[in-house]
Amino acid sequence: MAVKAAAHLYLHKLPDTYSAEKQLIKSLPRMARASADPQPSQAFLDHLEETQGQVARIDEVVELLNLKLKRIKCAAMEDLVEEGKDLIDEIEKGPVLDVALIGAAQKVEHDEIASYTTLTTLTTKLRYTAAVPLLQASLAEERATDERLGKLGQAAAIKDAAAAGKARWHRTSSRICGESSYSAGGVAGTRSPDALGGFHDPATSPYWSRGIVHRRRIGHGRLRRIGGGGLD
C-alpha cells in the first residue's frame, strides 16, 4: 500500500509498533535472565509487564477506531532484539554485560518513544480523540523506563564494569606474559618472556609496556615493530 496520506501512514505505523511490542515481550525475559545485577534485571521484568499492557492498549485502539490492520513485522525492532542476543552470546555474565544490556534496552526505548510520539501526533491530527489517552499513556511509560535505565547505567554498574575490566586486563597480561617477580640493581619489578623467548626489564626494554608484549601479526606471521620501536 502506497502511503499517500496521514491515515495511510497511521495504518502502517500502528501495526509496526504492535509488532515491535510483541517482539520485545519475547526478548525482555532473556535480558532479565542474562543480567547479573538484580536492579536492571527487575527493570527489564517491570517493563515486560508494561509492554504487555501497551499491546493491550493498541488492541483497544484498533477496536475503538474499528480498524483492520495488515500484519507487519517491525524490522527496526528485529535488529535491536538481535543485537541484544549478540551481546548475551559474546559477553560473559557480569557487570560488563549488564552495562551493555542497559544500553541496548535504551536504544529500544528511544525507538519506541519515537514510534509513540508519531502515533500520538497522527491520532490527534486525525481527530481519533478516544485513542489519544491510550497512546499517551504508553508514551509516558516508555519515557519513564528510559529515564530509569539511564540512572541505572550511570550508577554502580559502570564502576563495577570498569573494575572488572581492569582486573581482567591484569589477569590476561599475566597469563600472556608469564610475569614473575624480579629484583635487579635494587629496583623491584617484573620480568616476562618476550615473543622470542627472552626476558626484558621494564626499565631497559624499548618495546616493553606495563608487562605486555604488544603483538600484531602482519602477513604470514611476520612480526613488525610498532609505536616507539615496540616489537609486534
Secondary structure, DSSP 8 states (H G I E B T S, - for coil): ----SHHHHHHHHHHHHHHHHHHHHHHHHHHHHH-SSHHHHHHHHHHHHHHHHHHHHHHHHHHHHT--------HHHHHHHHHHHHHHHHS-TTHHHHHHHHHHHHHHHHHHHHHHHHHHHHHHHTT-GGGHHHHHHHHHHHHHHHHHHHHHHTTHHHHHHHHHHHHHHHHHHHHHHT-EEEEETTEEEEEEE-TTS-EE-TTT-TT-BTTB----EETTTEE-EETTTEE-
